[in-house]
Amino acid sequence: MKKKIAFLLFIAQCSMLHVKAQYNNWAVGFQLVEPSGVNVRKYFGENKAFDVAVGTYGLFYGRDRAYRKGNYQNAGLSLRGTYLWHSPLFRSDQLRGYYGFGAQLNSRRYYFESRNAPGLQEFTNNISIGGVGLAGLEYFMPSSRLSFFLEAGIYAELVPAVFFLHPQGSVGVRANF
């Protein structure tokens, strides 16, 4: 009986080690605010990661915002890829800080005054691309696959509106595999 209990305790210990959140693998989750959507992260090496976010652009901030010679009046879609460096904070692997740079592609309706009928607005689907700077904190739950994150950054558009700036910030959760 003691051997069975010891074996079960050993298996439980091993499974807890297996379930412990790790940052050297894949993580999949979702994030809210800017952008809101699906988030996938690949950790590699001692302190690097590549992060991809697919979701909305301008839903929480900038839905009705001046843009070029018109404005945005809705949210659009966004694809963001960011190369990150991360490191433990306060000598703990549970809390990690990260920062990085990348690119973002957006699709959004751009409204402008009609040339043919002054006072009337027309719109076009606008594709934009720019650079992204990002920094954040990630907390790995002990004995769990879950991690929670809080991040902030800035999007600087290059095409079509050079240096159009859009702040970004997100909170989210990821499952680490």
N, C-alpha and C positions, 0 to 999 in steps of 0.2 A: 504494500500500500504506500509506504514512504517513497519507494522508487517511482510509482505512478505520479504521486504528487510532485516529486522533484522533477520528473520529466515534463509534467504539465507546466510547472513554473518555468522551466527552461524554454519550452515552446512559447509561452506567453512573453518571456523576456526577449526572445528572438523576434517575435512578431512585433513587439513594441519598437525594437530597433529598426525593423523594416518600415514601420509606419511613420517613424520620425521624419518630419519635414526636412527635405534636403534641397540644397540649392545647386547641385551639380547635375541636374536632370531637366526634364520638361515640366512646365507649369501651365495650366489652362484655367481660365476663370473669366470673370466679367468685371467691368468697372463702370462707375456712374459719374456723371457730370460732364467733363469735356476732355476727350470724347467719351461717350457712353457706348458700350458694346462688349464684344468678345476680346479677350486678351490672351495671347500665347507668348510664353517666354522660354527660351532655351538657355540654360546655364552651361558654361563650359570653362575649363581651366580653373584656376584658383579664384579669380575675381572678375570674370567677364560674363556677359549675357547678351542675347539678342532678343528684343521685345517687339512684338507685332500687335497692334491694336486695330480692330475693324469695327466701325460703328458710326454714330452720328457726329456731325460737325455743326456747331452753332446752335444746338438745341437749348442749352441752358444759358449761354452767354452769346450775345450777338445775333439773336434771331431777327431783329429789326435794326440793322446797323448800316451806316453809310459805307459805301464801297465804290471806288472809282467815281464815275459820274452818275451813280445810282445808289441802290442799296440792296441788302439782303433782307428778305421778309420771311424766311423759313429756315429749316434745318436741312443739312445735306448729309452726304456719306463721306467717310474718311477712311483712309488706309495709311497707317503710320508705322514705320520701321525705325527702331532706335538701337544703336550699339551702346551697351552700358558697361560701366565699371562699378563694382560693388565691394563693400568691405564691412566687417563687423563693427558695431559701435559699442562702446563701453565694455569691451572684452567679452562680448557675448555673441554667439552665432545666431541667437534667436532674433536679435534686432540688427538689421543691416541697412546701411545707407547706400544709395546709388546715384549716379549721374551719367549722362550720356548725350549723344548727338545723333541725329538721323534726318530722315526725309518724310514728308507727308504729302499725299495726293488727296485732293478733295473734289467732290462734285456737288454743286449747289446752284439753285436758281438765282440769277442776277437780274434785278429789275431796273429799268432805265426809262427815261422819257422818250416817247415815240418821236422820231424825226418827221413822220408823215402826219401825225395828229398831235400837236403840242397839247400838253395837259393830260394825255393818255399814257399809261405805262405799258411797256412791253417787257417780256422777259426772255432770257435765253439760259440754257443750261451751261454753267460755267465750270470748266475744269481748271484747277489751280494746283501748283506744286511749290513747295518751299522747304526750308530747313526747320528743324525742331531742336530745341535744347530742353532737357528734362532732368529733374532731380527728385528724389523721393526717399521714403523710408518703408521698409518691409519687415513685418513681424511674423516670425515662424512660430506657430503654436507648438508647445512641447508635446511630444508623443502624438502628433497629428500630421496629416498631409496638408493641412490648410495653412495659408499665410495671408495676412491682410496688409494692404499697402495704401499709402497716401503719397501723391506726387503732384508736382507743379512744374509748369514749363511755359515756353513761348514758341509760337509758330510764326516764322517770318517768311511771308510769301515772296517768291521770286518771279513767278509767271502766273497770271498776266499783270498783277499789281505789285510792282517792286516795293519791298519793305512794308507791305500791309501786315500789321502785327495783330495776332490773336492770342490772348492768354489761354492757358490750358491748365486744368487741375482735375484730379480724379481720386476717388477712393474705390477700393475694390477688394476682391478676394480671389485667391487662386488655389487650386488643388495641385500639389507637387507630386510628380511620379518619378 
